[in-house]
């Protein structure tokens, strides 16, 4: 069977041929990890392979998302390496997400997977509309603000930490 690369993966590879497969694999891992964590909470999730959304979800219990409403999720993964300089922000791509929201007539959420230098992982989801509370005024999430209780209060407590669970 021929190995297929997503449209976003092909574009990333073409624009930066030195990106390596690591970035593409970490993106795929992030999508799979968020899918797994949401599924464990009873949310039905499918991979989208759409520009703007990586996943679509329906929460029939209304535990995380609005009950029985289709939600588009854009997943971003940042896996830190000890030999690489850690970048404290994760680019979002708001224009593509807004276009997908219009096309699919649905709300958007952001899923973030952060891999730390010690090998641990953290995973979060939050509504796209609350990006302004978690960024530095740019189209990016500031990783340090995801765990910040003051920022979470400003974002109406909407940052949901999926992993690790204490």
C-alpha positions as CSV (number, residue, x, y, z in Angstrom):
1,X,0.0,0.0,0.0
2,X,1.3,3.4,-1.0
3,X,2.1,5.8,1.9
4,X,-0.1,8.9,1.5
5,X,0.8,12.3,2.9
6,X,-1.9,14.9,3.9
7,X,-2.4,18.1,1.9
8,X,-1.0,20.1,4.8
9,X,2.0,17.7,5.1
10,X,2.8,18.1,1.4
11,X,2.5,21.9,1.6
12,X,4.8,21.9,4.7
13,X,7.3,19.7,3.0
14,X,7.3,21.8,-0.2
15,X,7.7,25.1,1.7
16,X,10.4,23.8,3.9
17,X,12.2,20.7,2.5
18,X,14.4,20.5,5.6
19,X,11.4,20.1,7.9
20,X,12.0,16.3,8.1
21,X,9.3,13.8,8.8
22,X,9.5,14.5,12.6
23,X,7.2,17.6,12.4
24,X,4.7,15.7,10.2
25,X,4.7,12.7,12.6
26,X,4.3,14.9,15.6
27,X,1.2,16.5,14.0
28,X,-0.3,13.1,13.3
29,X,0.5,12.0,16.8
30,X,-1.1,15.1,18.2
31,X,-4.3,14.4,16.3
32,X,-4.4,10.7,17.3
33,X,-3.6,11.6,21.0
34,X,-6.4,14.2,21.2
35,X,-8.8,11.7,19.4
36,X,-7.9,9.1,22.0
37,X,-8.3,11.4,25.0
38,X,-11.6,12.7,23.9
39,X,-12.9,9.2,23.0
40,X,-12.0,8.1,26.6
41,X,-14.3,10.8,27.8
42,X,-17.2,9.6,25.6
43,X,-16.9,12.0,22.8
44,X,-17.3,10.6,19.2
45,X,-14.3,11.8,17.1
46,X,-13.4,11.3,13.4
47,X,-10.3,12.5,11.5
48,X,-11.2,15.3,9.1
49,X,-8.2,15.7,6.8
50,X,-9.6,19.2,6.0
51,X,-7.7,22.5,5.7
52,X,-8.6,24.2,9.0
53,X,-9.9,21.3,10.9
54,X,-8.1,18.1,11.7
55,X,-10.9,16.4,13.7
56,X,-14.7,16.6,14.0
57,X,-16.4,15.7,17.3
58,X,-19.9,15.2,18.7
59,X,-20.3,15.0,22.4
60,X,-23.6,13.2,23.0
61,X,-23.4,13.7,26.8
62,X,-22.4,17.4,26.7
63,X,-19.4,16.8,29.0
64,X,-16.9,18.8,27.1
65,X,-18.6,20.4,24.1
66,X,-22.1,21.5,23.5
67,X,-24.4,18.5,23.5
68,X,-25.0,16.8,20.1
69,X,-23.4,19.6,18.1
70,X,-20.6,19.0,15.5
71,X,-17.4,20.7,16.6
72,X,-14.4,21.2,14.3
73,X,-11.0,20.8,16.0
74,X,-7.7,22.1,14.8
75,X,-4.8,20.2,16.5
76,X,-1.4,21.6,17.0
77,X,1.6,19.6,18.5
78,X,4.8,21.0,19.8
79,X,7.3,18.3,20.9
80,X,10.4,19.7,22.6
81,X,13.8,18.2,22.1
82,X,16.7,18.8,24.4
83,X,18.9,19.6,21.4
84,X,16.5,22.1,19.9
85,X,15.7,25.6,21.1
86,X,12.2,25.5,22.7
87,X,9.8,27.8,20.9
88,X,7.3,29.2,23.5
89,X,4.5,29.8,21.0
90,X,2.5,27.5,18.7
91,X,1.2,29.0,15.4
92,X,-2.5,28.5,14.9
93,X,-3.6,29.5,11.4
94,X,-6.7,31.4,12.3
95,X,-7.6,32.3,8.7
96,X,-7.9,28.7,7.7
97,X,-9.9,27.9,10.8
98,X,-12.3,30.8,10.2
99,X,-12.8,29.7,6.6
100,X,-13.6,26.1,7.8
101,X,-16.0,27.5,10.4
102,X,-18.0,29.2,7.6
103,X,-17.8,26.3,5.2
104,X,-19.0,23.7,7.8
105,X,-21.2,26.1,9.8
106,X,-19.8,24.9,13.1
107,X,-17.9,26.1,16.1
108,X,-14.1,25.6,16.3
109,X,-11.9,24.4,19.1
110,X,-8.1,24.2,19.3
111,X,-6.4,21.0,20.6
112,X,-2.8,21.5,21.8
113,X,-0.3,18.7,22.6
114,X,2.9,19.8,24.2
115,X,5.8,17.4,24.7
116,X,8.3,18.5,27.4
117,X,12.0,17.9,27.5
118,X,11.6,15.3,30.3
119,X,9.5,13.2,28.0
120,X,6.1,14.1,29.6
121,X,3.1,15.2,27.6
122,X,0.3,17.7,28.2
123,X,-2.8,18.0,26.2
124,X,-5.4,20.8,26.1
125,X,-8.5,21.8,24.2
126,X,-10.2,25.3,24.2
127,X,-12.7,27.2,22.1
128,X,-11.1,29.1,19.2
129,X,-13.0,32.2,20.2
130,X,-10.9,32.4,23.4
131,X,-7.5,32.4,21.5
132,X,-7.1,36.1,22.3
133,X,-6.7,35.3,26.0
134,X,-4.0,32.7,25.4
135,X,-1.9,34.5,22.8
136,X,0.5,37.4,22.8
137,X,-1.6,39.4,20.4
138,X,-0.5,37.2,17.5
139,X,-1.9,34.2,15.7
140,X,-0.2,31.8,18.1
141,X,-0.8,30.2,21.5
142,X,1.6,31.0,24.3
143,X,2.4,27.6,25.8
144,X,3.0,29.2,29.2
145,X,-0.6,30.6,29.3
146,X,-2.2,27.2,28.9
147,X,-1.5,26.2,32.5
148,X,-1.9,29.8,33.9
149,X,-5.1,29.9,36.1
150,X,-5.4,33.7,35.7
151,X,-5.5,33.3,31.9
152,X,-8.0,30.4,32.2
153,X,-10.3,32.6,34.3
154,X,-10.2,35.3,31.6
155,X,-11.0,32.6,29.0
156,X,-14.1,31.7,31.1
157,X,-12.3,28.7,32.4
158,X,-12.6,27.2,29.0
159,X,-9.1,25.6,28.8
160,X,-9.7,21.9,29.5
161,X,-6.6,19.9,30.4
162,X,-7.1,16.4,29.0
163,X,-3.7,15.0,30.0
164,X,-2.1,14.4,32.4
165,X,-5.0,13.9,34.7
166,X,-4.3,14.2,38.4
